[in-house]
């Protein structure tokens, strides 16, 4: 008998695509592109995007970092200054709204009202990347000079990249009531002070995230029509939620909204790809082995699975491969990644986070 499912490929069936393969061999990718040896690959987004940047460098591909560290800095100082963590020193771009405003700021279409915060230990920090420097800067003028140099590098990211990897992380954020600008952290966590007359919590809904993502893609494509955009959703849970509910519920909400928006963008635009790192890490086949003891950070075992699939589909087939990882092997913690959101926990320990 003929029926609609008869000639579908194996990846359409759970029994063939999920139950049959070894857990470490599950591969959900069905659409991809190839990164050329000379293609400039840029990264931005939540902390999980850093793994792709590291792997691109390891493979000898062109990891594009226009905001490079000064030559006189040693490796420790470069790491402390967040050089090379992403393609530019923007820190974590957690929400899609942040990405849109970063683009607008880089091209002179937006000048935030509140762009500098005083630091509780003295000095000043950039309100949109308050942890980017090891120490606060001496004056607001010094912060704004650093901002100008940074935004010039951001323009290069958007104008010159052949591939832009954007890892979507959160829907929750804090914004200015005066101009709507969104911060990566609540005022008072790593600089500034929370004022309910000036600041408010926001949890972006699906319609807002969808429209922001469409707007971001169209802005970038307007300046760089040939760029390919690779979207992923971070599998790392929220460190904290400001919603009056369990952090697990808020995590599921955020990831669901981001996943739907990414899928609609992939379907809407040519040369926009979705890479299922979230699905690989959270798959029931991993039996929880891809998360560390805190149930939030991803283990090296999980990162290796994700990166192996990434290489198989987005890197030239001639590229050397790592040996398969057995799920029964010893689990090592993944390499350290920079996660601005973890400052919330540190602020809680200091006891200086105010709740509106």
N, C-alpha and C positions, 0 to 999 in steps of 0.2 A: 504494500500500500504506500502511496505517496503522501508525504506530509511536509510542512514547512521546515522542520528541523533536520530532515534526512541528510542534506548535503552540507551542513554547517561544519566548520573546522573544529578540531579538538578543543581549542581554547574556549569554545562556547559552552562546554559541558564540565560541570564540577567534578564528575567522576574521572574524567580524562585530564583535566587541567590542574586539579587540586589534590584529589585522592590518590592518583596513580604515581605522580613524580615523587622522588625523595624530597623532603622538606626544603633542603638547601638548593634544590633545582627548580623550584617553582618560579615561573617567569611570566608575569602578567602583561608584558609589553606586546602590543599588536600593531603599533604605528610608531615609526621613529624616523630620524634623519641621521646623516653621518657628519661628524665634525672633521673637517679637513685639517691636515697637519699644520697649516699656517693660519687657520681661522682663529680670530681673537674671541676667547671665551670669557665672559664676565659673570660674576655672581652677585646676588643681593638677596635680602630677605631675612628669614629667621636663622637660628643657629645651625640648623641641619644643612643649609646650603654650603657651609664651610667644608663639608666632606667632599662635595663634588669639586670644589676649588682645589683641595689637596690632591684628589685623584687625577685631575687634569694636569697638575704640575708633575706628579709622579710619572705619568705616561709620556711626558716630554711634549705635550701639546702646548699651545700658546695661551697661558692663563694671563689675561689682560689686566694689568694693574697700573693705570695711569697715575695713581697717587702713591708713588713708591717712596720708600724710606730714604732719608738723606744718607749718603755714603758713610758718614762718620759714625753712624749708630751701629752698635753691635747687635747680635741676634736677640739678646734679652731685651734691649731697649726698643728694638723694632716690634717685638711681640707686645711689650707694655704699651706702646703707642698705637696698637691695632693696625699696624701696616701689613698689608697682604692678607688680612683675615677675610676681607671681601675685596672687590676690585677697587673700591674707593673707601675711605675711612668714614662711611656713613653709620657704622654700628649696625645693630639689628633694625631692619625695616620690617616690623612685625605685621602691620596692617596694610591693605591695599591703598587706603587713603594716604598713608605716609608716602607710598611710592609715587602717587600722583602729585602730592605737594612737593616732594623732592625734585621731580622733573620740573615743575613750575618754578620753583626757586632757582634751579640751575639755569633756566633760560629767561630769568628776569620777569616772570609773569606773577610772582607772589613775593611780597616782602612782609614776613610775619611781624606782628606787633610786639610779641614777647619772645625774643630769640636768645636772650642771655639770662642766665640764672646765677645768683650769688650762691657760693658754696658754703656750707656750715662751718668748714674749717678755714675759711678765708679764700679770697680769690673768686674767680668766675668760671662758669662752664657754659658750653653750648647747650641750649635747652633741647635741641633736636638730636644731640649725641653727647649726653652729659658725662659719659664714662670713657670718652674716646682718648683722653690724655691721662698720663699717669698722675699728674698734678694739675690742680686748677690754674688757670692763667691769671696774670696780674691785673688785668683790666678788661672792661667790656670791649674796648677798642681792639685789644689783642685777640679776643674771641672772634670778633667780626672780621679781622684780618685773616685769621685761620679759616673762617667760614668761606671767605672769598676764594682762597686757594683751593679749598675742598670742592666748592661748587664748580670750579673750572675743571677739575678732574672728573666730576660727575658728568659734566657735559661731554667729555671725551668718551666716557663709558657708553652713553646713549648714542653718540654720533658714530663711533668707530667699531663697536662690537659686531662681530658676525653671529655670535650666539649670546643670548642673555638668559641666564638661569635665575629664575625668581621663585624662591621657596616661600609659600604663604604660611603664616604662622598663627595669627590671632585675629579675632574680631573685636576684642575688648581694647579700649584705649582711653586716653584722657585728652581733652581738647580745651582750647581757649574759647571762652564765651565771646571774646571780642572779635575774633576773626575766623574761628573754626579750625585753626591749625591743630594738628594732632601730634602729641609727644610720644616717644617710645616708652617713657616711664611717667608715673604720676608725679606732679610737682611735690617736692619734699622727700622723695626716695633717694635721689642722687644729686640734689641741687634744687634751688628754688624753695618755695614754700607754698603749700596748698591754701588757696583762698576760694571758698565757694562762690564768691562774687565774680571771680575771674575764670574759674576752671570747673569742668564738669566731666563726669564719667560718660562714656558712650560704648554701646555694644552694637556694632553694625549688623544690620539685617541682610538677608539674601539680596534683596533688590539693590541696596546700597553697594554691597560688595561687588555684585555683578556689574553694575554701571561704572563703578570705580575701575574695575579690571578692564572693561571695554575701553574706558577713557584712557587708561594708562597705555594699553597696547596701541591705540590709535595715535596718541601723542608720540610715542617712541617711533612708530612706523612713519609718522609724518616727517620726522627728522632723518630717519634711517630706514628707507623702504625695504632694504634687502635683509634686515636682521631677522634671525630665527629666534623665537622665544620658547624656552623650555620651562613649563610650570610644574612645580611639585607642591605637595602639602606636607608640612613637617609632621612627623609622627610623635614629636615631643609634646607631652601634655602641658597645660597651663601650670605655671608655678603657683599662681594664685588667681582667684576670681573675685571681682567686686560685686557680682550678682548675689542676691540673697538665696543662694542654693549651693549644693555640693559642687566642689571643684571638678569632679568627674563629669557631672551633668553639663557644666559649662564647657569643659573640654570637648565633649562629644558634639555639642551645639556648634562650637567654633569650627571644628574640623569638618562637620557636615556642610556648613555654609560655604566654606572655602573650597571644598571638593566639588560641590555643585557648580559654583562660579567658574572654577578651572575647567570643568567639563564643557560648560557652555561656551567658554572662550575658545577652547580647542575646536569645537564644532563650528564656530562662527568664522574663524580666521584661518587662512592658509598659513603654513609655516609657523603655527603655534602648536606645540606638542605638550602632551602631559606625560610625566614620568611617575609611575606608581610606587614611589618610595614608601608612602604612607601605608599602602596596601600590603607591601612585602613585610614591613615591620610588624604590623598589627594582625597579620594573617593567623588564623587558628593553627596553622601548620607549625608555627614557631613555638607553640606551647609556652609562651612567655619567655623563652630563652633569649629573645632579642632585646629585652629590657633589663637594666641593672636592678640592684636590690631596692632602689628608691621607686621603681615602677615608672620612671619617667625618662631617664637618660637611656640612650640606645647603646648596646654593647658593641664591641668590635665585631663580634660574630654577625650581628645584624647589619652593621655598616658594610662588612665585606660582601654579604649577599646582595645588598642594594647596588654596590659599586660593580660587582661582577655582572649583574644584569645591565647596568648602565653601559659598561664597556661592550658587552655583546651587541647592543643595539645602536649605540651612538658613536662608537669609535671604530676605526678601520679594522676589518677582520684580520689584517696582517699583524695587528698589535699583539704583543706577547700577553698571555693570560696567566693569572695566578691559578694555583691548584685549587680544586673544589674544597669547600670547607664542610666537614662532617658536623652535624648538629650535636654529636656526642663528644666533640673535641672540647678541650679546655676553653672556657669563655674568658676573654680578656676585656677589660674596659676599653671603650673607644678612646681615640686621642682627644685631648682636651679641646673644647670649642668655647668660643666666647658667647655668652648668653646674658644680655643686659637684664633680662627679666629676673635673673637670680638675685639682683640687687634688692628685690622686694623682701626676700628672706633676711638679708643682711640688715636692711632697714628695720625690720620687725625686731631683730635681736637688739638693735640700738634703741628701740622704743620710740622712734620719731616719725612713724607714719600716722597721719591723721585720717580719720574716717569722717566723711561728710555727714 
